[in-house]
């Protein structure tokens, strides 16, 4: 099953908000890093799908 562009963009935006919140809240590095990797993974999928 393939995810639609709109669904993927929504996931990317949600992950970005989570990452920004972690940074603003001063969370520990490991949690910020984990959220950053998740955002990177979603962006990689977006690029690979040619959107």
PDBQT receptor file of N, H, CA, C and O in Angstrom, charges set to zero:
ATOM      1  N   UNK A   1       0.837  -1.182   0.000  1.00  0.00    +0.000 N 
ATOM      2  CA  UNK A   1       0.000   0.000   0.000  1.00  0.00    +0.000 C 
ATOM      3  C   UNK A   1       0.882   1.245   0.000  1.00  0.00    +0.000 C 
ATOM      4  O   UNK A   1       1.834   1.347   0.774  1.00  0.00    +0.000 OA
ATOM      5  N   UNK A   2       0.556   2.173  -0.865  1.00  0.00    +0.000 N 
ATOM      6  H   UNK A   2      -0.217   2.090  -1.493  1.00  0.00    +0.000 HD
ATOM      7  CA  UNK A   2       1.329   3.402  -0.996  1.00  0.00    +0.000 C 
ATOM      8  C   UNK A   2       0.615   4.532  -0.264  1.00  0.00    +0.000 C 
ATOM      9  O   UNK A   2      -0.610   4.646  -0.319  1.00  0.00    +0.000 OA
ATOM     10  N   UNK A   3       1.380   5.350   0.409  1.00  0.00    +0.000 N 
ATOM     11  H   UNK A   3       2.375   5.257   0.453  1.00  0.00    +0.000 HD
ATOM     12  CA  UNK A   3       0.819   6.490   1.126  1.00  0.00    +0.000 C 
ATOM     13  C   UNK A   3       0.659   7.651   0.142  1.00  0.00    +0.000 C 
ATOM     14  O   UNK A   3       1.501   7.849  -0.733  1.00  0.00    +0.000 OA
ATOM     15  N   UNK A   4      -0.414   8.407   0.291  1.00  0.00    +0.000 N 
ATOM     16  H   UNK A   4      -1.098   8.246   1.002  1.00  0.00    +0.000 HD
ATOM     17  CA  UNK A   4      -0.632   9.546  -0.602  1.00  0.00    +0.000 C 
ATOM     18  C   UNK A   4       0.294  10.692  -0.201  1.00  0.00    +0.000 C 
ATOM     19  O   UNK A   4       0.797  10.751   0.920  1.00  0.00    +0.000 OA
ATOM     20  N   UNK A   5       0.497  11.590  -1.146  1.00  0.00    +0.000 N 
ATOM     21  H   UNK A   5       0.088  11.542  -2.057  1.00  0.00    +0.000 HD
ATOM     22  CA  UNK A   5       1.350  12.750  -0.886  1.00  0.00    +0.000 C 
ATOM     23  C   UNK A   5       0.808  13.552   0.295  1.00  0.00    +0.000 C 
ATOM     24  O   UNK A   5       1.574  13.991   1.153  1.00  0.00    +0.000 OA
ATOM     25  N   UNK A   6      -0.497  13.742   0.338  1.00  0.00    +0.000 N 
ATOM     26  H   UNK A   6      -1.119  13.386  -0.360  1.00  0.00    +0.000 HD
ATOM     27  CA  UNK A   6      -1.105  14.535   1.405  1.00  0.00    +0.000 C 
ATOM     28  C   UNK A   6      -0.902  13.881   2.774  1.00  0.00    +0.000 C 
ATOM     29  O   UNK A   6      -0.613  14.563   3.757  1.00  0.00    +0.000 OA
ATOM     30  N   UNK A   7      -1.052  12.565   2.829  1.00  0.00    +0.000 N 
ATOM     31  H   UNK A   7      -1.286  12.011   2.030  1.00  0.00    +0.000 HD
ATOM     32  CA  UNK A   7      -0.842  11.842   4.093  1.00  0.00    +0.000 C 
ATOM     33  C   UNK A   7       0.613  11.943   4.537  1.00  0.00    +0.000 C 
ATOM     34  O   UNK A   7       0.899  12.133   5.719  1.00  0.00    +0.000 OA
ATOM     35  N   UNK A   8       1.521  11.815   3.586  1.00  0.00    +0.000 N 
ATOM     36  H   UNK A   8       1.288  11.661   2.626  1.00  0.00    +0.000 HD
ATOM     37  CA  UNK A   8       2.942  11.888   3.908  1.00  0.00    +0.000 C 
ATOM     38  C   UNK A   8       3.319  13.283   4.391  1.00  0.00    +0.000 C 
ATOM     39  O   UNK A   8       4.068  13.425   5.358  1.00  0.00    +0.000 OA
ATOM     40  N   UNK A   9       2.808  14.305   3.727  1.00  0.00    +0.000 N 
ATOM     41  H   UNK A   9       2.200  14.189   2.942  1.00  0.00    +0.000 HD
ATOM     42  CA  UNK A   9       3.079  15.682   4.151  1.00  0.00    +0.000 C 
ATOM     43  C   UNK A   9       2.532  15.914   5.559  1.00  0.00    +0.000 C 
ATOM     44  O   UNK A   9       3.182  16.570   6.373  1.00  0.00    +0.000 OA
ATOM     45  N   UNK A  10       1.362  15.389   5.847  1.00  0.00    +0.000 N 
ATOM     46  H   UNK A  10       0.834  14.856   5.185  1.00  0.00    +0.000 HD
ATOM     47  CA  UNK A  10       0.784  15.527   7.190  1.00  0.00    +0.000 C 
ATOM     48  C   UNK A  10       1.673  14.853   8.234  1.00  0.00    +0.000 C 
ATOM     49  O   UNK A  10       1.864  15.386   9.327  1.00  0.00    +0.000 OA
ATOM     50  N   UNK A  11       2.215  13.683   7.897  1.00  0.00    +0.000 N 
ATOM     51  H   UNK A  11       2.061  13.251   7.009  1.00  0.00    +0.000 HD
ATOM     52  CA  UNK A  11       3.122  12.976   8.810  1.00  0.00    +0.000 C 
ATOM     53  C   UNK A  11       4.404  13.771   9.026  1.00  0.00    +0.000 C 
ATOM     54  O   UNK A  11       4.915  13.845  10.144  1.00  0.00    +0.000 OA
ATOM     55  N   UNK A  12       4.918  14.361   7.958  1.00  0.00    +0.000 N 
ATOM     56  H   UNK A  12       4.503  14.301   7.050  1.00  0.00    +0.000 HD
ATOM     57  CA  UNK A  12       6.135  15.171   8.055  1.00  0.00    +0.000 C 
ATOM     58  C   UNK A  12       5.884  16.384   8.947  1.00  0.00    +0.000 C 
ATOM     59  O   UNK A  12       6.703  16.703   9.809  1.00  0.00    +0.000 OA
ATOM     60  N   UNK A  13       4.768  17.053   8.743  1.00  0.00    +0.000 N 
ATOM     61  H   UNK A  13       4.103  16.795   8.042  1.00  0.00    +0.000 HD
ATOM     62  CA  UNK A  13       4.445  18.229   9.560  1.00  0.00    +0.000 C 
ATOM     63  C   UNK A  13       4.281  17.859  11.032  1.00  0.00    +0.000 C 
ATOM     64  O   UNK A  13       4.727  18.594  11.913  1.00  0.00    +0.000 OA
ATOM     65  N   UNK A  14       3.646  16.729  11.297  1.00  0.00    +0.000 N 
ATOM     66  H   UNK A  14       3.283  16.131  10.582  1.00  0.00    +0.000 HD
ATOM     67  CA  UNK A  14       3.468  16.270  12.682  1.00  0.00    +0.000 C 
ATOM     68  C   UNK A  14       4.826  15.968  13.318  1.00  0.00    +0.000 C 
ATOM     69  O   UNK A  14       5.079  16.348  14.461  1.00  0.00    +0.000 OA
ATOM     70  N   UNK A  15       5.692  15.285  12.575  1.00  0.00    +0.000 N 
ATOM     71  H   UNK A  15       5.486  14.977  11.647  1.00  0.00    +0.000 HD
ATOM     72  CA  UNK A  15       7.022  14.951  13.089  1.00  0.00    +0.000 C 
ATOM     73  C   UNK A  15       7.843  16.213  13.331  1.00  0.00    +0.000 C 
ATOM     74  O   UNK A  15       8.593  16.292  14.304  1.00  0.00    +0.000 OA
ATOM     75  N   UNK A  16       7.702  17.202  12.446  1.00  0.00    +0.000 N 
ATOM     76  H   UNK A  16       7.093  17.139  11.655  1.00  0.00    +0.000 HD
ATOM     77  CA  UNK A  16       8.427  18.465  12.616  1.00  0.00    +0.000 C 
ATOM     78  C   UNK A  16       7.966  19.186  13.876  1.00  0.00    +0.000 C 
ATOM     79  O   UNK A  16       8.783  19.718  14.628  1.00  0.00    +0.000 OA
ATOM     80  N   UNK A  17       6.651  19.201  14.106  1.00  0.00    +0.000 N 
ATOM     81  H   UNK A  17       5.987  18.768  13.496  1.00  0.00    +0.000 HD
ATOM     82  CA  UNK A  17       6.130  19.841  15.322  1.00  0.00    +0.000 C 
ATOM     83  C   UNK A  17       6.628  19.136  16.580  1.00  0.00    +0.000 C 
ATOM     84  O   UNK A  17       6.969  19.787  17.568  1.00  0.00    +0.000 OA
ATOM     85  N   UNK A  18       6.667  17.796  16.542  1.00  0.00    +0.000 N 
ATOM     86  H   UNK A  18       6.390  17.268  15.740  1.00  0.00    +0.000 HD
ATOM     87  CA  UNK A  18       7.180  17.032  17.687  1.00  0.00    +0.000 C 
ATOM     88  C   UNK A  18       8.639  17.380  17.958  1.00  0.00    +0.000 C 
ATOM     89  O   UNK A  18       9.039  17.577  19.106  1.00  0.00    +0.000 OA
ATOM     90  N   UNK A  19       9.430  17.451  16.888  1.00  0.00    +0.000 N 
ATOM     91  H   UNK A  19       9.105  17.291  15.956  1.00  0.00    +0.000 HD
ATOM     92  CA  UNK A  19      10.846  17.776  17.036  1.00  0.00    +0.000 C 
ATOM     93  C   UNK A  19      11.017  19.178  17.598  1.00  0.00    +0.000 C 
ATOM     94  O   UNK A  19      11.793  19.383  18.532  1.00  0.00    +0.000 OA
ATOM     95  N   UNK A  20      10.305  20.138  17.040  1.00  0.00    +0.000 N 
ATOM     96  H   UNK A  20       9.676  19.971  16.282  1.00  0.00    +0.000 HD
ATOM     97  CA  UNK A  20      10.401  21.512  17.536  1.00  0.00    +0.000 C 
ATOM     98  C   UNK A  20       9.995  21.598  19.006  1.00  0.00    +0.000 C 
ATOM     99  O   UNK A  20      10.628  22.307  19.787  1.00  0.00    +0.000 OA
ATOM    100  N   UNK A  21       8.950  20.882  19.377  1.00  0.00    +0.000 N 
ATOM    101  H   UNK A  21       8.435  20.306  18.743  1.00  0.00    +0.000 HD
ATOM    102  CA  UNK A  21       8.509  20.875  20.770  1.00  0.00    +0.000 C 
ATOM    103  C   UNK A  21       9.561  20.303  21.695  1.00  0.00    +0.000 C 
ATOM    104  O   UNK A  21       9.774  20.810  22.796  1.00  0.00    +0.000 OA
ATOM    105  N   UNK A  22      10.218  19.249  21.249  1.00  0.00    +0.000 N 
ATOM    106  H   UNK A  22      10.045  18.837  20.354  1.00  0.00    +0.000 HD
ATOM    107  CA  UNK A  22      11.273  18.631  22.053  1.00  0.00    +0.000 C 
ATOM    108  C   UNK A  22      12.423  19.597  22.279  1.00  0.00    +0.000 C 
ATOM    109  O   UNK A  22      12.969  19.688  23.379  1.00  0.00    +0.000 OA
ATOM    110  N   UNK A  23      12.784  20.317  21.222  1.00  0.00    +0.000 N 
ATOM    111  H   UNK A  23      12.340  20.243  20.329  1.00  0.00    +0.000 HD
ATOM    112  CA  UNK A  23      13.883  21.282  21.328  1.00  0.00    +0.000 C 
ATOM    113  C   UNK A  23      13.483  22.421  22.255  1.00  0.00    +0.000 C 
ATOM    114  O   UNK A  23      14.246  22.803  23.143  1.00  0.00    +0.000 OA
ATOM    115  N   UNK A  24      12.287  22.963  22.049  1.00  0.00    +0.000 N 
ATOM    116  H   UNK A  24      11.667  22.652  21.328  1.00  0.00    +0.000 HD
ATOM    117  CA  UNK A  24      11.816  24.077  22.875  1.00  0.00    +0.000 C 
ATOM    118  C   UNK A  24      11.674  23.687  24.340  1.00  0.00    +0.000 C 
ATOM    119  O   UNK A  24      11.926  24.502  25.227  1.00  0.00    +0.000 OA
ATOM    120  N   UNK A  25      11.272  22.445  24.600  1.00  0.00    +0.000 N 
ATOM    121  H   UNK A  25      11.067  21.783  23.880  1.00  0.00    +0.000 HD
ATOM    122  CA  UNK A  25      11.091  21.977  25.974  1.00  0.00    +0.000 C 
ATOM    123  C   UNK A  25      12.397  21.568  26.641  1.00  0.00    +0.000 C 
ATOM    124  O   UNK A  25      12.419  21.251  27.830  1.00  0.00    +0.000 OA
ATOM    125  N   UNK A  26      13.485  21.577  25.876  1.00  0.00    +0.000 N 
ATOM    126  H   UNK A  26      13.467  21.834  24.910  1.00  0.00    +0.000 HD
ATOM    127  CA  UNK A  26      14.786  21.218  26.437  1.00  0.00    +0.000 C 
ATOM    128  C   UNK A  26      14.912  19.747  26.781  1.00  0.00    +0.000 C 
ATOM    129  O   UNK A  26      15.604  19.384  27.732  1.00  0.00    +0.000 OA
ATOM    130  N   UNK A  27      14.243  18.896  26.008  1.00  0.00    +0.000 N 
ATOM    131  H   UNK A  27      13.681  19.191  25.235  1.00  0.00    +0.000 HD
ATOM    132  CA  UNK A  27      14.332  17.456  26.263  1.00  0.00    +0.000 C 
ATOM    133  C   UNK A  27      15.768  16.968  26.090  1.00  0.00    +0.000 C 
ATOM    134  O   UNK A  27      16.594  17.622  25.453  1.00  0.00    +0.000 OA
ATOM    135  N   UNK A  28      16.037  15.821  26.666  1.00  0.00    +0.000 N 
ATOM    136  H   UNK A  28      15.366  15.290  27.183  1.00  0.00    +0.000 HD
ATOM    137  CA  UNK A  28      17.368  15.227  26.559  1.00  0.00    +0.000 C 
ATOM    138  C   UNK A  28      17.707  14.955  25.102  1.00  0.00    +0.000 C 
ATOM    139  O   UNK A  28      16.837  14.722  24.263  1.00  0.00    +0.000 OA
ATOM    140  N   UNK A  29      19.012  14.994  24.835  1.00  0.00    +0.000 N 
ATOM    141  H   UNK A  29      19.719  15.183  25.517  1.00  0.00    +0.000 HD
ATOM    142  CA  UNK A  29      19.512  14.840  23.469  1.00  0.00    +0.000 C 
ATOM    143  C   UNK A  29      18.995  13.578  22.805  1.00  0.00    +0.000 C 
ATOM    144  O   UNK A  29      18.628  13.615  21.631  1.00  0.00    +0.000 OA
ATOM    145  N   UNK A  30      18.954  12.462  23.520  1.00  0.00    +0.000 N 
ATOM    146  H   UNK A  30      19.253  12.432  24.474  1.00  0.00    +0.000 HD
ATOM    147  CA  UNK A  30      18.552  11.192  22.903  1.00  0.00    +0.000 C 
ATOM    148  C   UNK A  30      17.124  11.263  22.364  1.00  0.00    +0.000 C 
ATOM    149  O   UNK A  30      16.827  10.663  21.331  1.00  0.00    +0.000 OA
ATOM    150  N   UNK A  31      16.238  11.986  23.049  1.00  0.00    +0.000 N 
ATOM    151  H   UNK A  31      16.480  12.473  23.888  1.00  0.00    +0.000 HD
ATOM    152  CA  UNK A  31      14.857  12.109  22.585  1.00  0.00    +0.000 C 
ATOM    153  C   UNK A  31      14.757  13.040  21.374  1.00  0.00    +0.000 C 
ATOM    154  O   UNK A  31      14.017  12.768  20.428  1.00  0.00    +0.000 OA
ATOM    155  N   UNK A  32      15.508  14.133  21.418  1.00  0.00    +0.000 N 
ATOM    156  H   UNK A  32      16.108  14.354  22.186  1.00  0.00    +0.000 HD
ATOM    157  CA  UNK A  32      15.537  15.057  20.283  1.00  0.00    +0.000 C 
ATOM    158  C   UNK A  32      16.105  14.346  19.065  1.00  0.00    +0.000 C 
ATOM    159  O   UNK A  32      15.583  14.479  17.958  1.00  0.00    +0.000 OA
ATOM    160  N   UNK A  33      17.173  13.592  19.273  1.00  0.00    +0.000 N 
ATOM    161  H   UNK A  33      17.598  13.484  20.172  1.00  0.00    +0.000 HD
ATOM    162  CA  UNK A  33      17.805  12.859  18.170  1.00  0.00    +0.000 C 
ATOM    163  C   UNK A  33      16.837  11.851  17.558  1.00  0.00    +0.000 C 
ATOM    164  O   UNK A  33      16.744  11.739  16.335  1.00  0.00    +0.000 OA
ATOM    165  N   UNK A  34      16.124  11.126  18.398  1.00  0.00    +0.000 N 
ATOM    166  H   UNK A  34      16.200  11.217  19.391  1.00  0.00    +0.000 HD
ATOM    167  CA  UNK A  34      15.156  10.127  17.927  1.00  0.00    +0.000 C 
ATOM    168  C   UNK A  34      14.090  10.777  17.039  1.00  0.00    +0.000 C 
ATOM    169  O   UNK A  34      13.730  10.236  15.993  1.00  0.00    +0.000 OA
ATOM    170  N   UNK A  35      13.595  11.928  17.458  1.00  0.00    +0.000 N 
ATOM    171  H   UNK A  35      13.888  12.367  18.307  1.00  0.00    +0.000 HD
ATOM    172  CA  UNK A  35      12.575  12.627  16.674  1.00  0.00    +0.000 C 
ATOM    173  C   UNK A  35      13.157  13.202  15.390  1.00  0.00    +0.000 C 
ATOM    174  O   UNK A  35      12.473  13.264  14.369  1.00  0.00    +0.000 OA
ATOM    175  N   UNK A  36      14.404  13.616  15.438  1.00  0.00    +0.000 N 
ATOM    176  H   UNK A  36      14.960  13.565  16.268  1.00  0.00    +0.000 HD
ATOM    177  CA  UNK A  36      15.076  14.120  14.239  1.00  0.00    +0.000 C 
ATOM    178  C   UNK A  36      15.262  13.015  13.203  1.00  0.00    +0.000 C 
ATOM    179  O   UNK A  36      15.064  13.237  12.008  1.00  0.00    +0.000 OA
ATOM    180  N   UNK A  37      15.639  11.836  13.659  1.00  0.00    +0.000 N 
ATOM    181  H   UNK A  37      15.800  11.655  14.629  1.00  0.00    +0.000 HD
ATOM    182  CA  UNK A  37      15.817  10.690  12.760  1.00  0.00    +0.000 C 
ATOM    183  C   UNK A  37      14.483  10.308  12.124  1.00  0.00    +0.000 C 
ATOM    184  O   UNK A  37      14.436   9.983  10.938  1.00  0.00    +0.000 OA
ATOM    185  N   UNK A  38      13.414  10.344  12.889  1.00  0.00    +0.000 N 
ATOM    186  H   UNK A  38      13.452  10.608  13.853  1.00  0.00    +0.000 HD
ATOM    187  CA  UNK A  38      12.087  10.029  12.354  1.00  0.00    +0.000 C 
ATOM    188  C   UNK A  38      11.695  11.028  11.261  1.00  0.00    +0.000 C 
ATOM    189  O   UNK A  38      11.187  10.635  10.211  1.00  0.00    +0.000 OA
ATOM    190  N   UNK A  39      11.931  12.314  11.508  1.00  0.00    +0.000 N 
ATOM    191  H   UNK A  39      12.343  12.633  12.361  1.00  0.00    +0.000 HD
ATOM    192  CA  UNK A  39      11.626  13.332  10.506  1.00  0.00    +0.000 C 
ATOM    193  C   UNK A  39      12.466  13.111   9.250  1.00  0.00    +0.000 C 
ATOM    194  O   UNK A  39      11.952  13.198   8.135  1.00  0.00    +0.000 OA
ATOM    195  N   UNK A  40      13.743  12.828   9.425  1.00  0.00    +0.000 N 
ATOM    196  H   UNK A  40      14.161  12.758  10.330  1.00  0.00    +0.000 HD
ATOM    197  CA  UNK A  40      14.624  12.554   8.282  1.00  0.00    +0.000 C 
ATOM    198  C   UNK A  40      14.123  11.367   7.472  1.00  0.00    +0.000 C 
ATOM    199  O   UNK A  40      14.163  11.394   6.242  1.00  0.00    +0.000 OA
ATOM    200  N   UNK A  41      13.654  10.333   8.146  1.00  0.00    +0.000 N 
ATOM    201  H   UNK A  41      13.620  10.310   9.145  1.00  0.00    +0.000 HD
ATOM    202  CA  UNK A  41      13.152   9.138   7.461  1.00  0.00    +0.000 C 
ATOM    203  C   UNK A  41      11.936   9.481   6.600  1.00  0.00    +0.000 C 
ATOM    204  O   UNK A  41      11.823   9.019   5.465  1.00  0.00    +0.000 OA
ATOM    205  N   UNK A  42      11.043  10.280   7.137  1.00  0.00    +0.000 N 
ATOM    206  H   UNK A  42      11.135  10.655   8.060  1.00  0.00    +0.000 HD
ATOM    207  CA  UNK A  42       9.855  10.677   6.384  1.00  0.00    +0.000 C 
ATOM    208  C   UNK A  42      10.215  11.547   5.182  1.00  0.00    +0.000 C 
ATOM    209  O   UNK A  42       9.640  11.397   4.104  1.00  0.00    +0.000 OA
ATOM    210  N   UNK A  43      11.164  12.451   5.372  1.00  0.00    +0.000 N 
ATOM    211  H   UNK A  43      11.631  12.574   6.248  1.00  0.00    +0.000 HD
ATOM    212  CA  UNK A  43      11.605  13.296   4.259  1.00  0.00    +0.000 C 
ATOM    213  C   UNK A  43      12.272  12.443   3.185  1.00  0.00    +0.000 C 
ATOM    214  O   UNK A  43      12.088  12.688   1.993  1.00  0.00    +0.000 OA
ATOM    215  N   UNK A  44      13.037  11.453   3.600  1.00  0.00    +0.000 N 
ATOM    216  H   UNK A  44      13.186  11.254   4.568  1.00  0.00    +0.000 HD
ATOM    217  CA  UNK A  44      13.676  10.535   2.650  1.00  0.00    +0.000 C 
ATOM    218  C   UNK A  44      12.618   9.800   1.817  1.00  0.00    +0.000 C 
ATOM    219  O   UNK A  44      12.781   9.645   0.607  1.00  0.00    +0.000 OA
ATOM    220  N   UNK A  45      11.547   9.353   2.457  1.00  0.00    +0.000 N 
ATOM    221  H   UNK A  45      11.415   9.480   3.440  1.00  0.00    +0.000 HD
ATOM    222  CA  UNK A  45      10.456   8.683   1.739  1.00  0.00    +0.000 C 
ATOM    223  C   UNK A  45       9.819   9.646   0.741  1.00  0.00    +0.000 C 
ATOM    224  O   UNK A  45       9.538   9.271  -0.397  1.00  0.00    +0.000 OA
ATOM    225  N   UNK A  46       9.594  10.876   1.167  1.00  0.00    +0.000 N 
ATOM    226  H   UNK A  46       9.822  11.180   2.092  1.00  0.00    +0.000 HD
ATOM    227  CA  UNK A  46       8.996  11.894   0.300  1.00  0.00    +0.000 C 
ATOM    228  C   UNK A  46       9.843  12.088  -0.957  1.00  0.00    +0.000 C 
ATOM    229  O   UNK A  46       9.314  12.125  -2.068  1.00  0.00    +0.000 OA
ATOM    230  N   UNK A  47      11.145  12.210  -0.779  1.00  0.00    +0.000 N 
ATOM    231  H   UNK A  47      11.575  12.180   0.123  1.00  0.00    +0.000 HD
ATOM    232  CA  UNK A  47      12.054  12.403  -1.912  1.00  0.00    +0.000 C 
ATOM    233  C   UNK A  47      12.076  11.169  -2.803  1.00  0.00    +0.000 C 
ATOM    234  O   UNK A  47      12.025  11.284  -4.028  1.00  0.00    +0.000 OA
ATOM    235  N   UNK A  48      12.151   9.996  -2.198  1.00  0.00    +0.000 N 
ATOM    236  H   UNK A  48      12.192   9.902  -1.203  1.00  0.00    +0.000 HD
ATOM    237  CA  UNK A  48      12.218   8.748  -2.965  1.00  0.00    +0.000 C 
ATOM    238  C   UNK A  48      10.960   8.529  -3.806  1.00  0.00    +0.000 C 
ATOM    239  O   UNK A  48      11.019   7.916  -4.872  1.00  0.00    +0.000 OA
ATOM    240  N   UNK A  49       9.825   9.033  -3.322  1.00  0.00    +0.000 N 
ATOM    241  H   UNK A  49       9.778   9.531  -2.457  1.00  0.00    +0.000 HD
ATOM    242  CA  UNK A  49       8.576   8.862  -4.060  1.00  0.00    +0.000 C 
ATOM    243  C   UNK A  49       8.443   9.881  -5.191  1.00  0.00    +0.000 C 
ATOM    244  O   UNK A  49       7.510   9.809  -5.990  1.00  0.00    +0.000 OA
ATOM    245  N   UNK A  50       9.372  10.822  -5.254  1.00  0.00    +0.000 N 
ATOM    246  H   UNK A  50      10.130  10.881  -4.605  1.00  0.00    +0.000 HD
ATOM    247  CA  UNK A  50       9.391  11.782  -6.349  1.00  0.00    +0.000 C 
ATOM    248  C   UNK A  50       8.380  12.903  -6.248  1.00  0.00    +0.000 C 
ATOM    249  O   UNK A  50       7.985  13.473  -7.265  1.00  0.00    +0.000 OA
ATOM    250  N   UNK A  51       7.954  13.230  -5.037  1.00  0.00    +0.000 N 
ATOM    251  H   UNK A  51       8.274  12.767  -4.211  1.00  0.00    +0.000 HD
ATOM    252  CA  UNK A  51       6.985  14.316  -4.864  1.00  0.00    +0.000 C 
ATOM    253  C   UNK A  51       7.658  15.654  -4.938  1.00  0.00    +0.000 C 
ATOM    254  O   UNK A  51       6.997  16.685  -4.814  1.00  0.00    +0.000 OA
TER     255      UNK A  51
